Amino acid sequence: MVSGARKILFKISSAVAERKRISHQLYLVTGTRINSCITAS
């Protein structure tokens, strides 16, 4: 029972970490695009 709950918690935390990592990458990509657009104009 405890090991099952631990597995579920690990899955949830890893999914949250993956989502944060993806959103951070998107933030970096869009940020650099906006900066390049500002410097180009």
C-alpha positions as CSV (number, residue, x, y, z in Angstrom):
1,M,0.0,0.0,0.0
2,V,2.7,2.5,1.0
3,S,4.9,1.6,-2.0
4,G,1.9,2.0,-4.4
5,A,1.2,5.5,-2.9
6,R,4.8,6.4,-3.3
7,K,4.8,5.3,-6.9
8,I,1.7,7.5,-7.6
9,L,3.3,10.4,-5.9
10,F,6.5,10.0,-7.9
11,K,4.5,9.8,-11.1
12,I,2.6,13.0,-10.2
13,S,5.8,14.9,-9.2
14,S,7.7,13.8,-12.3
15,A,4.7,14.9,-14.5
16,V,4.7,18.3,-12.8
17,A,8.4,18.7,-13.2
18,E,8.1,17.8,-16.9
19,R,5.4,20.3,-17.4
20,K,7.5,23.0,-15.6
21,R,10.5,22.2,-17.8
22,I,8.4,22.4,-21.0
23,S,6.8,25.7,-20.0
24,H,10.3,27.1,-19.1
25,Q,11.6,26.1,-22.5
26,L,8.6,27.8,-24.2
27,Y,9.2,30.9,-22.1
28,L,12.8,31.0,-23.2
29,V,11.9,30.5,-26.9
30,T,9.2,33.2,-26.9
31,G,11.4,35.5,-24.8
32,T,14.3,35.3,-27.2
33,R,11.9,35.8,-30.2
34,I,10.4,38.9,-28.6
35,N,13.8,40.3,-27.8
36,S,15.1,39.7,-31.4
37,C,11.9,41.4,-32.8
38,I,12.5,44.4,-30.5
39,T,16.2,44.7,-31.5
40,A,15.3,44.2,-35.2
41,S,12.9,47.1,-35.2
